[in-house]
Amino acid sequence: MRLILIAAIGTLFLSAGCFQQIAVDSLTGIMGNGFDVLNEESDLELAATSIAGNLKLLESVLRTDPGNRDLLLMTCRGYASYAMAFIEDEDPVRAREFYRRGMEYGKQLFDPRGKLGKSLDGTSADVEAALREAGLRDVPAVFWTAVSWGGYVSLGLTDPDALASLPKVEAMMNFVKDRDPGYFYGGADFFLGTIAGSRPPMLGGDPAASKAHFDNALSISGGKFLLTYVYYARTYAVQVQDSMLFGSLLTAVDTASLDILPAARLSNAVAKRKAVFLRAKMNELF
């Protein structure tokens, strides 16, 4: 009888673990669908509240299943998106912390014992070598980790250690561009254009490369992903001091319909708000 009781208790614990995993798997699927639905939202206040709540829910579920790659990717993407969309213009210090969190979750997507995982603590040459063995399935993890990492660097240009890691981030985005140039509406070109246009040539900036990247990103999205225009204006147009281009890029955002790309309605709503914010700074920038 005692053996039967022990076996029954063991079965109960196994069943509890099984049901717990089923619940995690179900929630992961729901959260994934939720992100797609959220990206179609146009109300920025509702979106900001929803993303903040979802991030803490994701972190809670990750404590139960810390190696869940889908959850790690969503959390990485969520922190990067929240920082860029709602925080960085008003509170860069707080945004940098959120980018850091996204970066740390992103790094967990890579096996620390594997070549790519080890390379993240090495040199940009190490990252490039490891990425030669990566494939198309690695694109989302590499992309969103690089977005988080790049945001962390861009808001901490006085941090020499962070700045020194920028070539690794560029290597990651070049990998995405090579493997899947259309991923996230030409996201790799968008990102690389921003990097090349954020610094004067004497400090490593490259206006020609920045323009080429932004033009390519706009071509990929058919001009429908409006954040590209904003960052084109914010970086390249300011870098070359072309105020007419700056104005025309922001006007393109102002006059576009939010429904031009329904799957990215939220991103485009964010672009419109950022365009207003950026236009108000025009006298400081030119």
C-alpha positions as CSV (number, residue, x, y, z in Angstrom):
1,M,0.0,0.0,0.0
2,R,2.9,2.4,0.9
3,L,4.5,1.8,-2.5
4,I,1.2,2.4,-4.2
5,L,0.8,5.7,-2.3
6,I,4.4,6.8,-3.2
7,A,3.7,6.0,-6.8
8,A,0.5,7.9,-6.8
9,I,2.2,11.0,-5.3
10,G,4.9,10.7,-7.9
11,T,2.4,10.5,-10.6
12,L,0.6,13.6,-9.2
13,F,3.8,15.6,-9.2
14,L,4.6,14.5,-12.8
15,S,1.1,15.4,-13.8
16,A,1.4,18.8,-12.2
17,G,4.7,19.4,-14.0
18,C,3.1,18.3,-17.3
19,F,0.1,20.5,-16.8
20,Q,2.4,23.4,-15.9
21,Q,4.3,22.9,-19.2
22,I,1.1,22.7,-21.1
23,A,0.0,26.0,-19.6
24,V,3.3,27.6,-20.5
25,D,3.1,26.3,-24.0
26,S,-0.4,27.6,-24.4
27,L,0.4,31.0,-23.0
28,T,3.4,31.2,-25.3
29,G,1.2,30.8,-28.3
30,I,-1.3,33.3,-27.0
31,M,1.4,35.9,-26.3
32,G,2.8,35.4,-29.8
33,N,-0.6,36.1,-31.3
34,G,-1.0,39.0,-28.9
35,F,2.1,40.7,-30.2
36,D,0.7,40.4,-33.7
37,V,-2.6,41.9,-32.6
38,L,-0.7,44.7,-30.7
39,N,1.3,45.6,-33.7
40,E,-2.0,46.4,-35.5
41,E,-3.1,48.8,-32.7
42,S,-3.1,52.6,-33.4
43,D,-3.8,53.9,-30.0
44,L,-0.4,54.6,-28.4
45,E,-1.6,54.9,-24.8
46,L,-3.4,51.6,-25.0
47,A,-0.4,50.0,-26.7
48,A,2.1,51.3,-24.1
49,T,0.0,50.0,-21.2
50,S,-0.4,46.6,-22.9
51,I,3.3,46.2,-23.7
52,A,4.4,47.1,-20.2
53,G,1.9,44.5,-18.7
54,N,2.9,41.9,-21.2
55,L,6.6,42.3,-20.4
56,K,6.1,41.5,-16.7
57,L,3.9,38.6,-17.6
58,L,6.6,37.2,-20.0
59,E,9.2,37.5,-17.3
60,S,7.0,35.7,-14.8
61,V,6.4,32.8,-17.2
62,L,10.2,32.7,-18.0
63,R,10.8,31.9,-14.4
64,T,8.9,28.7,-14.9
65,D,10.5,27.9,-18.3
66,P,13.8,29.9,-18.4
67,G,15.1,28.2,-21.6
68,N,11.9,28.9,-23.7
69,R,13.3,30.5,-26.8
70,D,10.0,31.8,-28.0
71,L,9.5,33.6,-24.6
72,L,13.0,34.9,-24.6
73,L,12.7,36.3,-28.1
74,M,9.4,38.0,-27.3
75,T,10.8,39.5,-24.1
76,C,13.9,40.8,-25.9
77,R,11.8,42.3,-28.7
78,G,9.3,43.7,-26.2
79,Y,11.9,45.6,-24.2
80,A,13.6,47.0,-27.3
81,S,10.3,48.0,-28.9
82,Y,9.0,49.6,-25.6
83,A,12.2,51.6,-25.2
84,M,12.3,52.9,-28.7
85,A,8.6,53.6,-29.1
86,F,7.7,55.1,-25.7
87,I,10.7,56.0,-23.6
88,E,13.9,57.1,-25.4
89,D,12.7,60.5,-26.6
90,E,11.6,61.6,-23.1
91,D,13.9,59.6,-20.8
92,P,17.0,58.2,-22.5
93,V,18.5,56.9,-19.2
94,R,15.4,54.8,-18.5
95,A,15.3,53.7,-22.1
96,R,18.9,52.5,-22.0
97,E,18.0,50.3,-19.0
98,F,15.2,48.7,-21.0
99,Y,17.5,48.2,-24.0
100,R,19.9,46.5,-21.6
101,R,17.3,44.2,-20.4
102,G,16.3,43.3,-23.9
103,M,20.0,42.7,-24.8
104,E,20.4,40.3,-21.8
105,Y,17.3,38.3,-22.7
106,G,18.5,38.2,-26.3
107,K,21.9,36.9,-25.4
108,Q,20.2,34.0,-23.6
109,L,18.9,32.9,-26.9
110,F,22.4,31.7,-27.8
111,D,24.0,28.7,-26.2
112,P,26.9,30.1,-24.1
113,R,28.8,26.9,-24.9
114,G,28.3,27.3,-28.6
115,K,30.4,29.2,-31.1
116,L,28.0,32.1,-31.5
117,G,27.2,32.4,-27.8
118,K,30.9,32.5,-27.0
119,S,31.7,35.0,-29.7
120,L,29.4,37.6,-28.2
121,D,32.0,38.1,-25.4
122,G,34.8,38.2,-28.0
123,T,35.7,40.4,-30.9
124,S,33.7,41.5,-33.9
125,A,35.9,39.1,-36.0
126,D,34.8,36.3,-33.6
127,V,31.1,37.2,-34.1
128,E,31.5,37.4,-37.9
129,A,33.2,33.9,-38.0
130,A,30.5,32.4,-35.8
131,L,27.7,33.9,-37.9
132,R,29.1,32.3,-41.0
133,E,27.8,29.0,-39.6
134,A,24.3,30.5,-38.7
135,G,21.3,30.2,-40.9
136,L,17.9,31.7,-41.7
137,R,16.3,30.3,-38.6
138,D,18.7,32.4,-36.5
139,V,17.7,35.7,-38.1
140,P,15.0,36.8,-35.6
141,A,17.2,36.1,-32.5
142,V,20.2,37.9,-34.1
143,F,18.1,40.8,-35.2
144,W,16.3,41.6,-32.0
145,T,19.4,41.1,-29.9
146,A,21.3,43.5,-32.1
147,V,18.4,46.0,-31.9
148,S,18.5,45.9,-28.1
149,W,22.3,46.0,-28.0
150,G,22.5,48.8,-30.5
151,G,19.9,50.9,-28.6
152,Y,21.9,50.3,-25.4
153,V,25.1,51.6,-27.2
154,S,23.5,54.5,-28.9
155,L,22.2,55.9,-25.6
156,G,25.5,55.5,-23.9
157,L,28.1,57.0,-26.2
158,T,30.1,58.2,-23.3
159,D,30.5,54.5,-22.2
160,P,33.7,53.3,-23.8
161,D,33.0,49.6,-23.2
162,A,29.6,49.9,-24.8
163,L,30.9,51.9,-27.7
164,A,33.6,49.3,-28.3
165,S,31.0,46.6,-28.8
166,L,29.3,48.5,-31.7
167,P,31.3,46.5,-34.4
168,K,29.8,43.3,-33.1
169,V,26.3,44.7,-33.4
170,E,27.1,45.8,-37.0
171,A,28.3,42.3,-37.7
172,M,25.0,40.9,-36.5
173,M,23.0,43.2,-38.6
174,N,25.1,42.5,-41.7
175,F,24.3,38.9,-41.1
176,V,20.6,39.6,-41.1
177,K,21.0,41.7,-44.3
178,D,22.8,38.9,-46.0
179,R,20.5,36.1,-44.9
180,D,17.1,37.8,-45.0
181,P,17.2,41.4,-46.2
182,G,13.4,41.8,-46.1
183,Y,13.1,40.8,-42.4
184,F,11.0,43.3,-40.4
185,Y,10.5,45.6,-43.4
186,G,14.2,45.9,-44.3
187,G,15.1,46.2,-40.6
188,A,18.8,45.5,-41.1
189,D,19.2,48.3,-43.7
190,F,17.2,50.6,-41.4
191,F,19.5,49.8,-38.5
192,L,22.7,50.0,-40.5
193,G,21.6,53.3,-42.0
194,T,21.0,54.7,-38.6
195,I,24.4,53.6,-37.4
196,A,26.2,55.1,-40.4
197,G,24.3,58.3,-40.2
198,S,24.6,58.9,-36.5
199,R,28.2,59.9,-36.4
200,P,30.3,62.5,-38.3
201,P,32.7,61.0,-40.9
202,M,35.7,61.7,-38.7
203,L,34.2,59.5,-36.0
204,G,33.3,56.6,-38.3
205,G,30.1,57.9,-39.9
206,D,29.4,57.2,-43.6
207,P,26.8,59.5,-45.2
208,A,26.8,57.6,-48.5
209,A,26.3,54.3,-46.8
210,S,23.6,55.7,-44.6
211,K,21.6,57.0,-47.5
212,A,22.0,53.8,-49.5
213,H,20.8,51.7,-46.5
214,F,17.7,53.9,-45.9
215,D,16.8,54.0,-49.6
216,N,17.0,50.2,-49.7
217,A,14.9,49.9,-46.6
218,L,12.2,52.1,-48.1
219,S,12.3,50.1,-51.3
220,I,11.8,46.9,-49.4
221,S,8.8,48.2,-47.5
222,G,7.4,50.1,-50.5
223,G,7.7,53.2,-48.4
224,K,5.1,52.0,-46.0
225,F,7.1,51.5,-42.8
226,L,7.1,55.1,-41.6
227,L,9.8,54.8,-38.9
228,T,12.3,54.6,-41.7
229,Y,11.6,58.1,-42.8
230,V,11.9,59.4,-39.2
231,Y,15.3,57.9,-38.7
232,Y,16.4,58.9,-42.2
233,A,15.7,62.5,-41.2
234,R,17.1,62.1,-37.7
235,T,20.4,60.7,-38.8
236,Y,21.4,61.2,-42.4
237,A,19.6,64.5,-43.1
238,V,21.0,66.0,-39.9
239,Q,24.5,64.5,-40.6
240,V,24.7,66.2,-44.1
241,Q,22.7,69.2,-42.8
242,D,20.1,68.9,-45.5
243,S,17.1,70.7,-43.9
244,M,14.9,70.4,-47.1
245,L,15.3,66.6,-47.1
246,F,14.7,66.6,-43.3
247,G,11.4,68.4,-43.8
248,S,10.3,66.3,-46.8
249,L,10.9,63.0,-45.0
250,L,8.9,64.1,-42.0
251,T,6.1,65.4,-44.2
252,A,6.0,62.0,-45.8
253,V,5.2,60.6,-42.3
254,D,2.7,63.3,-41.5
255,T,0.7,62.8,-44.6
256,A,0.7,59.0,-44.7
257,S,-2.4,57.0,-43.6
258,L,-2.0,54.7,-40.5
259,D,-3.6,52.0,-42.6
260,I,-0.9,52.1,-45.3
261,L,0.5,49.0,-43.5
262,P,-2.1,47.5,-41.2
263,A,0.3,44.9,-39.8
264,A,2.6,47.7,-38.6
265,R,-0.1,50.2,-37.6
266,L,1.5,50.7,-34.2
267,S,5.0,51.3,-35.6
268,N,3.6,53.9,-38.0
269,A,1.6,55.6,-35.2
270,V,4.9,55.8,-33.2
271,A,6.6,57.3,-36.3
272,K,4.0,60.0,-36.5
273,R,4.5,61.0,-32.9
274,K,8.3,60.9,-33.3
275,A,8.0,63.1,-36.4
276,V,6.2,65.8,-34.4
277,F,8.9,65.5,-31.7
278,L,11.7,65.7,-34.2
279,R,10.3,68.6,-36.2
280,A,10.0,70.7,-32.9
281,K,13.8,70.3,-32.6
282,M,14.6,71.5,-36.2
283,N,16.1,74.8,-35.1
284,E,18.5,73.0,-32.8
285,L,19.6,70.5,-35.5
286,F,20.2,73.0,-38.4
